[in-house]
């Protein structure tokens, strides 16, 4: 038996091992992305860039120090970004999520040195 923390509190369920393992791996992957710079493209063409702070069961995403870029024809970075600060992106508006490579490199470099 495994204890699962649900939205309404802990409950005890019997689970198959593969489901528990994949769920644990997914959670560990998300935890590894915390405080990494992310680029989120939305259904209306806007792009938000900021630090990944959290998500929930509905795939809503919270970004810290977020900046908004309007849709452009050449690259997303043209024009001045609009500073949003803390932003919540509803999951149903998310088209794609990218983790910036330099953010991942910094984390791997830090782990290798310590």
C-alpha positions as CSV (number, residue, x, y, z in Angstrom):
1,X,0.0,0.0,0.0
2,X,1.2,3.5,-0.8
3,X,0.2,6.8,0.8
4,X,-0.8,9.4,-1.7
5,X,-1.2,13.1,-0.8
6,X,-4.4,14.3,-2.5
7,X,-5.9,17.7,-2.7
8,X,-8.2,16.9,0.2
9,X,-5.6,15.3,2.4
10,X,-3.7,12.0,2.6
11,X,-5.4,8.7,1.6
12,X,-4.2,5.2,1.3
13,X,-4.6,3.3,-2.0
14,X,-3.1,0.2,-3.5
15,X,-1.2,1.1,-6.7
16,X,0.8,-0.8,-9.3
17,X,4.5,-0.2,-9.1
18,X,5.0,1.1,-12.6
19,X,2.5,3.9,-12.1
20,X,4.1,5.0,-8.9
21,X,7.5,4.9,-10.4
22,X,6.6,7.0,-13.5
23,X,4.7,9.5,-11.3
24,X,7.8,9.8,-9.0
25,X,10.0,10.3,-12.0
26,X,7.7,13.0,-13.5
27,X,7.7,14.8,-10.1
28,X,11.5,14.6,-9.8
29,X,11.8,16.0,-13.4
30,X,9.5,18.9,-12.6
31,X,11.3,19.6,-9.3
32,X,14.6,19.7,-11.3
33,X,13.1,22.5,-13.4
34,X,12.2,24.7,-10.5
35,X,13.7,28.2,-10.7
36,X,14.8,27.6,-14.3
37,X,14.1,30.2,-17.1
38,X,11.2,29.1,-19.2
39,X,9.7,30.3,-22.4
40,X,6.0,29.6,-22.7
41,X,4.1,30.2,-26.0
42,X,0.4,30.9,-25.6
43,X,-2.6,30.3,-27.9
44,X,-3.0,34.0,-28.6
45,X,0.6,34.3,-29.9
46,X,2.1,35.9,-26.9
47,X,5.3,34.5,-25.3
48,X,6.1,34.7,-21.6
49,X,9.6,34.3,-20.3
50,X,10.3,33.9,-16.6
51,X,11.4,31.6,-13.7
52,X,9.3,28.4,-13.3
53,X,7.9,28.5,-9.8
54,X,5.1,26.0,-9.7
55,X,2.4,24.1,-11.5
56,X,-0.8,22.3,-10.5
57,X,-3.0,19.4,-11.6
58,X,-4.7,21.6,-14.2
59,X,-1.3,22.4,-15.8
60,X,-1.5,26.0,-14.8
61,X,2.0,27.5,-14.6
62,X,3.3,30.2,-12.3
63,X,6.3,32.2,-13.6
64,X,8.3,34.7,-11.5
65,X,10.0,37.8,-12.9
66,X,8.0,37.2,-16.1
67,X,8.2,39.3,-19.2
68,X,5.7,39.3,-22.1
69,X,6.7,39.4,-25.7
70,X,4.0,40.1,-28.4
71,X,3.8,37.9,-31.5
72,X,6.2,39.1,-34.2
73,X,7.0,37.8,-37.6
74,X,10.8,37.3,-37.3
75,X,11.7,36.4,-33.7
76,X,9.9,36.5,-30.4
77,X,12.5,38.9,-28.9
78,X,11.9,41.8,-31.2
79,X,10.4,44.9,-29.6
80,X,10.4,45.8,-25.9
81,X,9.1,43.2,-23.5
82,X,6.4,44.1,-21.1
83,X,7.4,43.4,-17.5
84,X,4.7,41.4,-15.7
85,X,6.5,40.2,-12.5
86,X,4.5,37.2,-11.1
87,X,2.3,35.6,-13.7
88,X,-0.2,32.7,-13.8
89,X,-0.7,31.1,-17.2
90,X,-3.8,28.9,-17.5
91,X,-2.9,25.4,-18.7
92,X,-5.4,25.5,-21.5
93,X,-3.6,28.5,-23.0
94,X,-0.2,26.9,-23.1
95,X,1.0,25.9,-26.6
96,X,4.6,25.0,-25.8
97,X,7.1,25.2,-23.0
98,X,10.9,25.5,-23.5
99,X,13.5,25.5,-20.8
100,X,16.3,27.9,-21.8
101,X,19.6,25.9,-22.4
102,X,21.8,28.3,-20.4
103,X,19.5,27.8,-17.4
104,X,20.0,24.0,-17.6
105,X,23.8,24.4,-18.2
106,X,24.1,26.5,-15.0
107,X,22.4,23.9,-12.9
108,X,24.5,21.0,-14.3
109,X,27.6,23.0,-13.8
110,X,26.7,23.8,-10.2
111,X,26.0,20.1,-9.4
112,X,29.3,19.0,-11.0
113,X,31.3,21.4,-8.8
114,X,29.8,20.5,-5.5
